[in-house]
Amino acid sequence: MAKMTRRGFMAAAMATGAMRFVPVGVGIAAKAAQGRWITKLVYDKGLGMMRAVERFVP
């Protein structure tokens, strides 16, 4: 795995997170109103760097 700086990681996380809010259809907008996504940054000892963990909370 390539070495990733904190700045590069945050840029990649923001780009993938922004993809969720691109309007694709009405069904996705209706689903988003019923809950929300929680994103946490955790340190992964195996990878030796931070990674994002996402989960949907209804």
CYANA upper distance limits for C-alpha pairs under 8 A (distance plus 0.5 A):
  4 MET  CA      8 GLY  CA      6.58
  4 MET  CA      9 PHE  CA      6.77
  4 MET  CA     49 MET  CA      8.48
  5 THR  CA      9 PHE  CA      6.62
  6 ARG  CA     10 MET  CA      6.65
  6 ARG  CA     50 MET  CA      8.27
  7 ARG  CA     11 ALA  CA      6.73
  8 GLY  CA     12 ALA  CA      6.69
  9 PHE  CA     13 ALA  CA      6.58
  9 PHE  CA     50 MET  CA      8.48
  9 PHE  CA     51 ARG  CA      8.40
 10 MET  CA     14 MET  CA      6.54
 11 ALA  CA     15 ALA  CA      6.68
 12 ALA  CA     16 THR  CA      6.79
 13 ALA  CA     17 GLY  CA      6.52
 13 ALA  CA     52 ALA  CA      7.80
 14 MET  CA     18 ALA  CA      6.50
 15 ALA  CA     19 MET  CA      7.04
 16 THR  CA     20 ARG  CA      7.70
 17 GLY  CA     21 PHE  CA      8.06
 18 ALA  CA     22 VAL  CA      7.46
 23 PRO  CA     28 ILE  CA      8.34
 23 PRO  CA     29 ALA  CA      8.17
 24 VAL  CA     28 ILE  CA      7.62
 25 GLY  CA     29 ALA  CA      7.51
 26 VAL  CA     30 ALA  CA      6.89
 27 GLY  CA     31 LYS  CA      6.85
 28 ILE  CA     32 ALA  CA      6.77
 29 ALA  CA     33 ALA  CA      7.08
 30 ALA  CA     34 GLN  CA      7.62
 31 LYS  CA     35 GLY  CA      7.83
 32 ALA  CA     36 ARG  CA      6.91
 34 GLN  CA     58 PRO  CA      6.63
 35 GLY  CA     56 PHE  CA      7.47
 35 GLY  CA     57 VAL  CA      6.08
 35 GLY  CA     58 PRO  CA      4.56
 36 ARG  CA     56 PHE  CA      6.28
 36 ARG  CA     57 VAL  CA      5.94
 36 ARG  CA     58 PRO  CA      6.94
 37 TRP  CA     54 GLU  CA      7.17
 37 TRP  CA     55 ARG  CA      6.16
 37 TRP  CA     56 PHE  CA      4.97
 37 TRP  CA     57 VAL  CA      6.60
 38 ILE  CA     54 GLU  CA      6.12
 38 ILE  CA     55 ARG  CA      5.90
 38 ILE  CA     56 PHE  CA      6.72
 38 ILE  CA     57 VAL  CA      7.49
 39 THR  CA     52 ALA  CA      6.97
 39 THR  CA     53 VAL  CA      6.15
 39 THR  CA     54 GLU  CA      4.94
 39 THR  CA     55 ARG  CA      7.19
 40 LYS  CA     52 ALA  CA      6.17
 40 LYS  CA     53 VAL  CA      5.78
 40 LYS  CA     54 GLU  CA      6.98
 41 LEU  CA     50 MET  CA      6.84
 41 LEU  CA     51 ARG  CA      6.10
 41 LEU  CA     52 ALA  CA      5.12
 41 LEU  CA     53 VAL  CA      6.79
 42 VAL  CA     50 MET  CA      6.00
 42 VAL  CA     51 ARG  CA      6.09
 42 VAL  CA     52 ALA  CA      6.88
 42 VAL  CA     53 VAL  CA      7.65
 43 TYR  CA     48 GLY  CA      7.81
 43 TYR  CA     49 MET  CA      6.23
 43 TYR  CA     50 MET  CA      4.82
 43 TYR  CA     51 ARG  CA      6.81
 44 ASP  CA     48 GLY  CA      6.26
 44 ASP  CA     49 MET  CA      6.18
 44 ASP  CA     50 MET  CA      6.34
 44 ASP  CA     51 ARG  CA      7.11
 45 LYS  CA     49 MET  CA      7.43
